Amino acid sequence: MPKKKQPEGSRHPANNPNVMGLRAAVVEQPITDTLETNYMPYAMSVIVSRAIPEIDGFKPSHRKLLYTMYKMGLLTGARTKSANIVGQTMRLNPHGDAAIYDTMVRLSKGYGALLTPFVDSKGNFGKSYSRDMSWAAPRYTEAKLSAICGEIFKDIDSDTVDFVDNYDNTMKEPALLPTTFPNILVSANSGIAVGMASQFCGFNLKEVCDTAVAYLKNPDCDLTETLLAPDFPTGGELIFDTDAIRDIYNTGRGSVRVRAKYRYVKDQNLLEIYEIPYSTTVEAILDKVAELIKAGKAKEISDMRDETDLSGLKLAIDLKRGVDPDKLMAKLYKLTPLEDAFACNFNVLIAGSPKVLGVRQILEEWTAWRTDSVKRRIFFVLGKKKEKLHLLKGLKRILLDIDKAIRIIRETEEEAEVIPNLMIGFGIDQIQAEYVAEIKLRNINKEYILKRTRETDALRDEIDDLEDLLNSPKRVKKVIVEELNAAAKKYGEPRRTSIVYPHEITSYTPEEEQKEEYPVTVFLSREGYFKKITPASLRMNSEQKFKEGDALRQSFETTSNAEAMFFTDQCQVYKTRLGEFDDAKASVLGDYLPTKLKMDAGENVIFMVLPGVDYAGSLLFFYENGKAARIEMKAYQTASNRRKLTGAYSDKSPLACIRRLDEDCELAVYSNEPRCLIFHTALLAPKTTRSAQGVAVMTLKPKYHLETVLLSEETSITNRTRYRVRAIPAAGALVREEDSEDQQISLL
């Protein structure tokens, strides 16, 4: 049957009801609304429910695992297969068995990532200091809770913390764990959320407990007296920096430097590294040392290998004959992860909000939370004792006439009437009546009842004491202190990371290994080509080769390893050593500095300075607006080997000229009017801030600008008195024709 032809107009989308309905379903929405509606809930979930620890020191994944093991009876029982624990934990944690097992590994004693591990493991759990040592599958390993978990779960059944529904509302789990010590400071913890992160270093348990006690006694105490420094499970040596430690304690942010421990085995001429920084791995160290050997920067080493075994970590370094082991280690500390920094970011969830807190603030939050937990426990115990006292008061009524109680029960026809009849017969409430009715027949004698009722007075005393305790902040604080001291005494261990001070260590400087220095002459062209030429080569050919249109900008006689600074037209300075440039000949163009120094695109060199060892003298920066800044050379000195400094000079006005000043002298400043003034540099006060705008030297008319600066003796001026000024700023004098001849060009 032929297909019926549709009317021509129905083919148009506007006349098609299905297309029109699809268009109606598409609604435009601003991207900001989409992010707020769809992305923000996910971001908050990651922050609050996954990545950031809470005041008890645990993330939700840690808490769910440990609580599952606690309910499995693994605090006092024998170990069970890890696969069993992982399966049980999935009732609380729906993220999958791999994620749960990874969490268990990190909390385990065998992995060694925590100073106070919470999982007593058996089997291969890998090692925190190894990148490649994988842990065994959960079906091969066994685990139980460590003894310290007794402090983590203490009185959890006494209403010390809130319980919430699990993800499918089939069971309850604790919102926090009632730790009796500030576990947030003891357990190392790290997490990356959305837009924020958290990084806690571990502290020694005994030191943390002592510090918490000191804080409870005096909130203004000096924390550094008891909390010496971070302590890491992999040991090593912490280089103690007072300012860095105080920054961490005060702000919750900062970093500490940790280095490996080693010993020299003289008869075998080798070094043994047996403790490494917490933030690195043995593979990273081996890779870096191999890279140094390949690059010829560690010629003192003949071989390095990993000899880690069941007895612990050990990296062996075979030395060549005559090598000083201490100097070699100083070099390796500088060039490899054998010395590394651990950055701290104490970001913790407080009442569901992430906050970066210092140690004192964390102790403040923890003591407030722990005080609430102790009060809840006291209130719970008090309620139980009041219930018992209430029951014993009903039992005391029975003592007056036991036979009457028996008769009431015996003569009651219906079981449901026993409780009401006892309530009427003795004037007691339903709870007391049910307690009496449940007493065994063998206990219905005066001796049993008298023993029970004698407890009444003791219970009253206990209740009075608990009520006084509940209402006495001083006594509650004493309870917390006693629990802290007990935990420190029972589980405290000596520090693993020893403390060294900067003056006790030998620092390595690359200059120690430089070859013997020799004199050289350096040349910088206007287009940024640089050459370093020895005197012998210069004597053979002194005529310098330049690109067409290029010319010499500066030249200096110096030594082969002197430090050089190259200023650019983008307010930056690049620092390097001449030893990084190969010796050249006059007949070559030389090294192109923007490429050699990896400058930014479009950046050009405008001035070179050799600061010398002591960075003596100053630099004078003259700007087109007539201002000049005298910056001390030491402003460009850095403790670290920084290659690039931004903000090398002010960018408020175009730069006209740079001059080095080793001692005060007279300078001639020219404008394009043309005017000139001669002034003494003593009128310029030195500044220590590199980007200082300086002070006005030459007063300029609107359409003119400062052009160049020369030493007064470099000019062709015959009558300098005409142009000399005693104070700045000054307009200067118009340049006479006889004084304008042979002006030298600007360095720019």
TIBASE-499355 format. One line per 4 residues: number of its first residue (from 0); their letters; for each residue x negated, y, z of C-alpha. Coordinates in steps of 0.25 Angstrom, whole numbers, plus 5000, padded with zeros to 4 digits. Layout:
N
NUM	A	X/Y/Z ~ ...
***
This chain:
748
0	MPKK	5000/5000/5000 ~ 4994/5013/4996 ~ 4989/5023/5007 ~ 4998/5034/5010
4	KQPE	4992/5047/5006 ~ 4991/5057/5017 ~ 4995/5071/5015 ~ 4983/5080/5011
8	GSRH	4985/5089/5023 ~ 4984/5078/5033 ~ 4969/5075/5030 ~ 4965/5089/5036
12	PANN	4959/5087/5050 ~ 4968/5098/5055 ~ 4981/5090/5051 ~ 4975/5077/5057
16	PNVM	4981/5075/5072 ~ 4969/5066/5076 ~ 4958/5076/5072 ~ 4966/5087/5079
20	GLRA	4967/5078/5091 ~ 4952/5076/5091 ~ 4949/5090/5090 ~ 4958/5093/5101
24	AVVE	4950/5084/5110 ~ 4937/5091/5108 ~ 4935/5102/5118 ~ 4924/5112/5118
28	QPIT	4916/5112/5131 ~ 4905/5121/5135 ~ 4892/5113/5138 ~ 4891/5119/5152
32	DTLE	4904/5113/5155 ~ 4900/5100/5149 ~ 4888/5099/5157 ~ 4895/5103/5170
36	TNYM	4906/5093/5168 ~ 4898/5081/5163 ~ 4883/5083/5167 ~ 4884/5090/5181
40	PYAM	4891/5078/5187 ~ 4880/5069/5182 ~ 4869/5078/5187 ~ 4875/5079/5201
44	SVIV	4877/5064/5202 ~ 4862/5062/5198 ~ 4858/5073/5209 ~ 4867/5069/5220
48	SRAI	4869/5054/5218 ~ 4856/5049/5212 ~ 4843/5057/5212 ~ 4842/5066/5224
52	PEID	4840/5060/5238 ~ 4848/5064/5250 ~ 4844/5067/5264 ~ 4843/5052/5268
56	GFKP	4832/5051/5258 ~ 4839/5042/5248 ~ 4845/5043/5234 ~ 4859/5036/5232
60	SHRK	4852/5024/5225 ~ 4843/5022/5237 ~ 4854/5023/5247 ~ 4863/5013/5240
64	LLYT	4852/5003/5239 ~ 4848/5004/5253 ~ 4862/5004/5259 ~ 4865/4991/5250
68	MYKM	4853/4984/5256 ~ 4857/4988/5270 ~ 4871/4983/5268 ~ 4865/4970/5263
72	GLLT	4858/4968/5276 ~ 4844/4970/5271 ~ 4839/4979/5282 ~ 4837/4967/5292
76	GART	4839/4955/5282 ~ 4830/4948/5273 ~ 4826/4953/5259 ~ 4835/4950/5247
80	KSAN	4833/4950/5232 ~ 4833/4964/5226 ~ 4843/4960/5216 ~ 4853/4958/5227
84	IVGQ	4851/4972/5233 ~ 4852/4978/5219 ~ 4865/4971/5216 ~ 4871/4975/5230
88	TMRL	4867/4989/5228 ~ 4874/4990/5215 ~ 4887/4991/5224 ~ 4882/5005/5228
92	NPHG	4873/5009/5216 ~ 4879/5007/5202 ~ 4866/5011/5194 ~ 4862/4997/5191
96	DAAI	4852/4987/5197 ~ 4839/4993/5191 ~ 4841/5006/5197 ~ 4844/5000/5211
100	YDTM	4832/4991/5210 ~ 4823/5002/5206 ~ 4828/5010/5219 ~ 4825/4998/5227
104	VRLS	4811/4997/5222 ~ 4808/5011/5225 ~ 4813/5009/5239 ~ 4805/4997/5241
108	KGYG	4793/4994/5249 ~ 4786/4987/5238 ~ 4787/4998/5228 ~ 4781/5008/5238
112	ALLT	4788/5021/5234 ~ 4792/5024/5248 ~ 4785/5026/5261 ~ 4796/5020/5268
116	PFVD	4802/5010/5259 ~ 4817/5005/5262 ~ 4816/4992/5254 ~ 4808/4981/5259
120	SKGN	4804/4974/5246 ~ 4798/4960/5242 ~ 4793/4958/5228 ~ 4788/4967/5217
124	FGKS	4794/4981/5219 ~ 4783/4987/5210 ~ 4774/4999/5216 ~ 4777/5014/5216
128	YSRD	4763/5017/5212 ~ 4764/5009/5199 ~ 4771/5013/5186 ~ 4770/4999/5180
132	MSWA	4772/4989/5192 ~ 4787/4985/5190 ~ 4795/4979/5201 ~ 4801/4965/5200
136	APRY	4816/4963/5197 ~ 4826/4963/5209 ~ 4828/4948/5208 ~ 4813/4946/5212
140	TEAK	4812/4956/5223 ~ 4818/4957/5237 ~ 4821/4968/5247 ~ 4827/4972/5260
144	LSAI	4828/4985/5268 ~ 4815/4990/5275 ~ 4816/4992/5290 ~ 4816/5007/5289
148	CGEI	4830/5006/5283 ~ 4834/5004/5297 ~ 4832/5019/5299 ~ 4839/5022/5285
152	FKDI	4852/5014/5289 ~ 4852/5017/5304 ~ 4866/5018/5309 ~ 4872/5019/5295
156	DSDT	4884/5011/5301 ~ 4886/5022/5311 ~ 4892/5032/5302 ~ 4879/5040/5301
160	VDFV	4881/5043/5286 ~ 4893/5044/5276 ~ 4897/5032/5267 ~ 4903/5034/5253
164	DNYD	4909/5025/5243 ~ 4900/5018/5233 ~ 4902/5021/5218 ~ 4914/5011/5217
168	NTMK	4920/5014/5231 ~ 4919/5000/5235 ~ 4909/5002/5247 ~ 4903/5013/5255
172	EPAL	4888/5018/5255 ~ 4881/5028/5263 ~ 4880/5042/5258 ~ 4866/5043/5265
176	LPTT	4858/5034/5274 ~ 4856/5038/5289 ~ 4841/5038/5289 ~ 4835/5041/5303
180	FPNI	4823/5048/5296 ~ 4821/5058/5285 ~ 4820/5048/5274 ~ 4821/5059/5264
184	LVSA	4807/5063/5267 ~ 4801/5049/5269 ~ 4806/5043/5256 ~ 4800/5048/5243
188	NSGI	4811/5050/5233 ~ 4812/5056/5219 ~ 4824/5058/5210 ~ 4827/5066/5197
192	AVGM	4841/5072/5196 ~ 4847/5081/5186 ~ 4840/5095/5187 ~ 4833/5091/5200
196	ASQF	4824/5081/5206 ~ 4819/5076/5219 ~ 4806/5071/5224 ~ 4803/5067/5238
200	CGFN	4789/5063/5243 ~ 4789/5054/5255 ~ 4784/5058/5269 ~ 4779/5049/5280
204	LKEV	4790/5043/5288 ~ 4784/5046/5302 ~ 4780/5060/5298 ~ 4794/5063/5293
208	CDTA	4801/5058/5305 ~ 4791/5066/5314 ~ 4794/5078/5305 ~ 4809/5076/5307
212	VAYL	4807/5075/5322 ~ 4799/5088/5322 ~ 4810/5095/5314 ~ 4821/5090/5323
216	KNPD	4813/5096/5335 ~ 4809/5109/5328 ~ 4815/5112/5314 ~ 4804/5122/5312
220	CDLT	4792/5112/5314 ~ 4780/5112/5305 ~ 4784/5100/5296 ~ 4769/5098/5292
224	ETLL	4765/5094/5306 ~ 4773/5081/5305 ~ 4776/5079/5290 ~ 4762/5079/5285
228	APDF	4764/5077/5270 ~ 4771/5068/5260 ~ 4767/5053/5261 ~ 4768/5044/5249
232	PTGG	4769/5028/5249 ~ 4757/5027/5239 ~ 4748/5034/5249 ~ 4737/5043/5243
236	ELIF	4732/5056/5248 ~ 4740/5069/5249 ~ 4733/5082/5247 ~ 4739/5090/5257
240	DTDA	4742/5104/5252 ~ 4749/5112/5264 ~ 4756/5122/5255 ~ 4762/5111/5246
244	IRDI	4766/5103/5258 ~ 4773/5115/5265 ~ 4780/5118/5251 ~ 4786/5104/5251
248	YNTG	4790/5104/5265 ~ 4796/5118/5264 ~ 4803/5117/5250 ~ 4804/5103/5246
252	RGSV	4795/5105/5234 ~ 4781/5104/5231 ~ 4770/5093/5228 ~ 4759/5086/5235
256	RVRA	4747/5080/5229 ~ 4743/5065/5232 ~ 4731/5058/5228 ~ 4726/5043/5227
260	KYRY	4717/5037/5238 ~ 4705/5030/5233 ~ 4693/5022/5239 ~ 4679/5020/5233
264	VKDQ	4674/5006/5232 ~ 4659/5008/5232 ~ 4654/4994/5229 ~ 4663/4993/5217
268	NLLE	4661/5008/5213 ~ 4676/5010/5211 ~ 4688/5018/5217 ~ 4700/5012/5222
272	IYEI	4713/5020/5222 ~ 4723/5014/5232 ~ 4734/5025/5234 ~ 4739/5034/5223
276	PYST	4749/5046/5223 ~ 4764/5042/5224 ~ 4767/5050/5212 ~ 4758/5042/5202
280	TVEA	4756/5027/5198 ~ 4743/5019/5196 ~ 4746/5018/5181 ~ 4747/5033/5180
284	ILDK	4733/5034/5187 ~ 4727/5023/5178 ~ 4732/5029/5165 ~ 4727/5043/5169
288	VAEL	4713/5037/5173 ~ 4712/5029/5160 ~ 4716/5042/5152 ~ 4704/5050/5159
292	IKAG	4694/5038/5156 ~ 4699/5038/5142 ~ 4697/5053/5141 ~ 4683/5053/5147
296	KAKE	4687/5060/5160 ~ 4685/5049/5169 ~ 4671/5043/5165 ~ 4668/5040/5180
300	ISDM	4678/5028/5179 ~ 4674/5015/5173 ~ 4688/5008/5175 ~ 4701/5009/5183
304	RDET	4711/4998/5186 ~ 4723/4995/5194 ~ 4720/4985/5205 ~ 4733/4986/5213
308	DLSG	4737/4973/5219 ~ 4745/4968/5231 ~ 4736/4975/5241 ~ 4740/4989/5234
312	LKLA	4737/4999/5224 ~ 4722/5000/5219 ~ 4716/5007/5207 ~ 4702/5004/5205
316	IDLK	4692/5014/5197 ~ 4678/5009/5193 ~ 4668/5020/5194 ~ 4656/5022/5185
320	RGVD	4642/5022/5193 ~ 4639/5035/5200 ~ 4654/5041/5200 ~ 4658/5048/5212
324	PDKL	4671/5042/5216 ~ 4677/5054/5224 ~ 4674/5063/5212 ~ 4681/5054/5203
328	MAKL	4693/5053/5211 ~ 4694/5068/5212 ~ 4694/5068/5197 ~ 4704/5057/5196
332	YKLT	4713/5064/5206 ~ 4713/5076/5197 ~ 4715/5069/5184 ~ 4724/5058/5187
336	PLED	4737/5055/5196 ~ 4728/5050/5207 ~ 4731/5063/5213 ~ 4746/5067/5210
340	AFAC	4756/5077/5215 ~ 4769/5073/5221 ~ 4780/5084/5219 ~ 4791/5085/5230
344	NFNV	4805/5090/5227 ~ 4813/5087/5240 ~ 4827/5088/5233 ~ 4837/5081/5242
348	LIAG	4853/5080/5242 ~ 4859/5087/5254 ~ 4874/5086/5255 ~ 4874/5082/5240
352	SPKV	4866/5094/5235 ~ 4851/5093/5231 ~ 4842/5102/5239 ~ 4827/5104/5238
356	LGVR	4823/5104/5253 ~ 4810/5105/5261 ~ 4806/5095/5272 ~ 4811/5104/5283
360	QILE	4825/5106/5276 ~ 4825/5091/5273 ~ 4823/5088/5288 ~ 4834/5098/5291
364	EWTA	4844/5091/5282 ~ 4840/5077/5287 ~ 4841/5081/5301 ~ 4855/5087/5299
368	WRTD	4859/5074/5292 ~ 4853/5065/5302 ~ 4859/5072/5313 ~ 4873/5070/5307
372	SVKR	4870/5055/5305 ~ 4866/5054/5320 ~ 4878/5061/5324 ~ 4887/5052/5316
376	RIFF	4880/5040/5322 ~ 4882/5045/5336 ~ 4897/5049/5333 ~ 4899/5035/5327
380	VLGK	4893/5028/5339 ~ 4901/5037/5348 ~ 4914/5033/5341 ~ 4911/5019/5343
384	KKEK	4908/5020/5358 ~ 4921/5029/5360 ~ 4928/5017/5353 ~ 4922/5007/5362
388	LHLL	4925/5016/5374 ~ 4939/5017/5370 ~ 4941/5002/5369 ~ 4934/5000/5383
392	KGLK	4944/5010/5389 ~ 4955/5001/5384 ~ 4948/4988/5389 ~ 4947/4995/5402
396	RILL	4962/4997/5403 ~ 4964/4982/5401 ~ 4955/4979/5413 ~ 4966/4984/5422
400	DIDK	4975/4973/5418 ~ 4969/4961/5409 ~ 4981/4952/5412 ~ 4990/4963/5407
404	AIRI	4983/4964/5394 ~ 4984/4949/5393 ~ 4998/4949/5396 ~ 5001/4959/5386
408	IRET	4994/4952/5375 ~ 5001/4939/5379 ~ 5015/4944/5380 ~ 5015/4952/5367
412	EEEA	5023/4944/5357 ~ 5017/4950/5344 ~ 5002/4952/5341 ~ 5005/4966/5336
416	EVIP	5010/4970/5349 ~ 4998/4967/5357 ~ 4991/4980/5354 ~ 5003/4989/5357
420	NLMI	5006/4981/5370 ~ 4992/4983/5375 ~ 4992/4998/5372 ~ 5005/4999/5380
424	GFGI	5000/4990/5391 ~ 4987/4997/5394 ~ 4989/5011/5388 ~ 4978/5009/5377
428	DQIQ	4977/5012/5363 ~ 4978/5003/5351 ~ 4962/5002/5349 ~ 4960/4998/5364
432	AEYV	4972/4988/5363 ~ 4966/4981/5351 ~ 4953/4980/5357 ~ 4959/4974/5370
436	AEIK	4967/4965/5361 ~ 4955/4960/5354 ~ 4947/4956/5367 ~ 4944/4941/5367
440	LRNI	4952/4932/5377 ~ 4938/4929/5384 ~ 4935/4943/5386 ~ 4948/4946/5394
444	NKEY	4942/4946/5407 ~ 4938/4957/5417 ~ 4923/4955/5416 ~ 4923/4958/5401
448	ILKR	4933/4969/5402 ~ 4924/4975/5414 ~ 4912/4974/5405 ~ 4918/4982/5394
452	TRET	4924/4993/5402 ~ 4911/4995/5410 ~ 4905/5000/5396 ~ 4915/5011/5397
456	DALR	4906/5020/5405 ~ 4894/5017/5397 ~ 4901/5020/5384 ~ 4906/5033/5390
460	DEID	4892/5037/5393 ~ 4887/5033/5379 ~ 4899/5041/5373 ~ 4895/5053/5381
464	DLED	4881/5052/5377 ~ 4884/5050/5362 ~ 4893/5063/5363 ~ 4882/5071/5369
468	LLNS	4873/5066/5358 ~ 4882/5069/5347 ~ 4884/5083/5352 ~ 4869/5086/5355
472	PKRV	4861/5089/5343 ~ 4848/5088/5352 ~ 4851/5074/5355 ~ 4855/5070/5341
476	KKVI	4842/5076/5336 ~ 4835/5068/5347 ~ 4841/5055/5341 ~ 4836/5059/5327
480	VEEL	4822/5061/5332 ~ 4822/5048/5340 ~ 4826/5041/5327 ~ 4816/5048/5319
484	NAAA	4805/5044/5329 ~ 4809/5030/5329 ~ 4809/5029/5313 ~ 4795/5035/5313
488	KKYG	4790/5026/5324 ~ 4796/5013/5317 ~ 4793/5016/5302 ~ 4783/5027/5302
492	EPRR	4770/5024/5295 ~ 4757/5031/5293 ~ 4755/5040/5281 ~ 4752/5034/5267
496	TSIV	4747/5047/5260 ~ 4736/5053/5267 ~ 4733/5068/5267 ~ 4721/5075/5262
500	YPHE	4718/5090/5261 ~ 4713/5097/5249 ~ 4700/5100/5255 ~ 4697/5085/5258
504	ITSY	4698/5081/5243 ~ 4688/5083/5232 ~ 4695/5090/5220 ~ 4691/5088/5206
508	TPEE	4688/5099/5196 ~ 4685/5096/5181 ~ 4673/5106/5182 ~ 4665/5095/5189
512	EQKE	4665/5086/5177 ~ 4662/5097/5167 ~ 4649/5096/5159 ~ 4637/5105/5162
516	EYPV	4641/5119/5157 ~ 4634/5127/5147 ~ 4635/5141/5141 ~ 4645/5143/5130
520	TVFL	4651/5155/5122 ~ 4666/5155/5120 ~ 4673/5163/5109 ~ 4688/5166/5108
524	SREG	4694/5171/5095 ~ 4706/5180/5093 ~ 4714/5169/5087 ~ 4711/5159/5099
528	YFKK	4699/5151/5094 ~ 4689/5147/5105 ~ 4675/5142/5104 ~ 4665/5138/5114
532	ITPA	4651/5138/5109 ~ 4637/5135/5115 ~ 4625/5144/5115 ~ 4618/5135/5106
536	SLRM	4629/5134/5096 ~ 4631/5149/5096 ~ 4616/5152/5093 ~ 4617/5143/5081
540	NSEQ	4629/5151/5076 ~ 4635/5163/5083 ~ 4645/5167/5072 ~ 4659/5163/5076
544	KFKE	4669/5158/5066 ~ 4683/5163/5067 ~ 4696/5161/5059 ~ 4699/5172/5049
548	GDAL	4704/5184/5056 ~ 4700/5178/5069 ~ 4689/5185/5078 ~ 4682/5183/5091
552	RQSF	4690/5187/5103 ~ 4681/5184/5115 ~ 4668/5177/5118 ~ 4661/5173/5131
556	ETTS	4649/5166/5136 ~ 4652/5156/5146 ~ 4650/5141/5150 ~ 4656/5128/5144
560	NAEA	4666/5125/5155 ~ 4670/5139/5159 ~ 4685/5141/5161 ~ 4692/5150/5151
564	MFFT	4706/5157/5151 ~ 4713/5161/5138 ~ 4724/5171/5139 ~ 4735/5171/5128
568	DQCQ	4745/5180/5122 ~ 4756/5173/5130 ~ 4752/5177/5144 ~ 4745/5164/5146
572	VYKT	4731/5160/5150 ~ 4725/5146/5146 ~ 4713/5141/5155 ~ 4703/5131/5151
576	RLGE	4689/5127/5152 ~ 4679/5129/5140 ~ 4674/5115/5142 ~ 4687/5111/5135
580	FDDA	4682/5117/5123 ~ 4672/5110/5114 ~ 4659/5118/5111 ~ 4661/5124/5097
584	KASV	4652/5131/5086 ~ 4653/5146/5081 ~ 4657/5140/5067 ~ 4671/5134/5072
588	LGDY	4684/5141/5076 ~ 4685/5135/5089 ~ 4697/5130/5097 ~ 4710/5136/5095
592	LPTK	4714/5140/5109 ~ 4730/5139/5107 ~ 4728/5125/5103 ~ 4717/5121/5113
596	LKMD	4724/5127/5125 ~ 4738/5122/5120 ~ 4743/5136/5121 ~ 4758/5140/5118
600	AGEN	4763/5142/5104 ~ 4759/5156/5099 ~ 4749/5158/5110 ~ 4736/5165/5108
604	VIFM	4723/5168/5116 ~ 4720/5182/5118 ~ 4709/5182/5129 ~ 4699/5173/5135
608	VLPG	4693/5173/5150 ~ 4683/5165/5156 ~ 4687/5166/5171 ~ 4674/5160/5177
612	VDYA	4674/5151/5189 ~ 4679/5161/5199 ~ 4689/5168/5190 ~ 4683/5182/5194
616	GSLL	4687/5195/5188 ~ 4700/5200/5182 ~ 4708/5201/5169 ~ 4714/5214/5164
620	FFYE	4726/5213/5156 ~ 4730/5226/5148 ~ 4744/5227/5142 ~ 4750/5235/5131
624	NGKA	4759/5243/5140 ~ 4746/5249/5147 ~ 4746/5240/5159 ~ 4734/5231/5164
628	ARIE	4733/5220/5174 ~ 4721/5216/5181 ~ 4722/5201/5184 ~ 4712/5193/5193
632	MKAY	4706/5182/5186 ~ 4709/5173/5198 ~ 4724/5174/5194 ~ 4721/5164/5183
636	QTAS	4713/5154/5192 ~ 4721/5141/5195 ~ 4719/5130/5204 ~ 4724/5120/5194
640	NRRK	4719/5118/5180 ~ 4730/5125/5174 ~ 4728/5127/5159 ~ 4738/5138/5156
644	LTGA	4743/5150/5165 ~ 4755/5158/5161 ~ 4757/5172/5164 ~ 4743/5175/5162
648	YSDK	4746/5190/5161 ~ 4758/5199/5160 ~ 4767/5199/5148 ~ 4775/5212/5151
652	SPLA	4767/5219/5140 ~ 4758/5214/5129 ~ 4744/5212/5132 ~ 4734/5221/5126
656	CIRR	4720/5216/5132 ~ 4714/5207/5142 ~ 4700/5210/5149 ~ 4692/5203/5159
660	LDED	4687/5211/5171 ~ 4676/5206/5179 ~ 4673/5219/5186 ~ 4680/5233/5185
664	CELA	4676/5242/5173 ~ 4682/5253/5165 ~ 4691/5249/5153 ~ 4696/5257/5141
668	VYSN	4711/5255/5138 ~ 4716/5259/5124 ~ 4730/5261/5119 ~ 4734/5262/5105
672	EPRC	4738/5277/5106 ~ 4725/5277/5107 ~ 4722/5281/5121 ~ 4712/5275/5130
676	LIFH	4709/5275/5145 ~ 4697/5270/5153 ~ 4700/5265/5167 ~ 4693/5257/5178
680	TALL	4698/5243/5180 ~ 4697/5245/5195 ~ 4710/5252/5194 ~ 4717/5239/5190
684	APKT	4721/5231/5203 ~ 4719/5216/5201 ~ 4731/5207/5201 ~ 4732/5192/5204
688	TRSA	4745/5190/5196 ~ 4742/5186/5181 ~ 4755/5192/5176 ~ 4753/5206/5183
692	QGVA	4758/5217/5174 ~ 4746/5226/5178 ~ 4746/5241/5180 ~ 4747/5252/5170
696	VMTL	4734/5257/5164 ~ 4737/5265/5152 ~ 4749/5274/5151 ~ 4755/5272/5137
700	KPKY	4764/5280/5128 ~ 4776/5271/5123 ~ 4771/5268/5109 ~ 4757/5264/5113
704	HLET	4751/5252/5120 ~ 4738/5248/5127 ~ 4729/5242/5116 ~ 4715/5237/5121
708	VLLS	4705/5238/5133 ~ 4690/5239/5133 ~ 4679/5241/5142 ~ 4676/5256/5142
712	EETS	4662/5253/5138 ~ 4667/5245/5126 ~ 4674/5257/5120 ~ 4668/5268/5112
716	ITNR	4673/5279/5121 ~ 4663/5290/5123 ~ 4670/5298/5134 ~ 4676/5288/5143
720	TRYR	4680/5299/5153 ~ 4691/5304/5144 ~ 4698/5290/5145 ~ 4694/5286/5159
724	VRAI	4706/5286/5170 ~ 4705/5285/5185 ~ 4719/5280/5187 ~ 4729/5271/5179
728	PAAG	4738/5271/5172 ~ 4733/5282/5162 ~ 4736/5286/5148 ~ 4722/5287/5144
732	ALVR	4716/5297/5133 ~ 4718/5297/5118 ~ 4706/5290/5112 ~ 4697/5300/5104
736	EEDS	4692/5296/5091 ~ 4677/5295/5095 ~ 4682/5286/5106 ~ 4690/5276/5098
740	EDQQ	4679/5271/5089 ~ 4675/5256/5090 ~ 4686/5252/5099 ~ 4685/5237/5102
744	ISLL	4697/5229/5099 ~ 4706/5223/5110 ~ 4704/5209/5115 ~ 4718/5206/5110
***
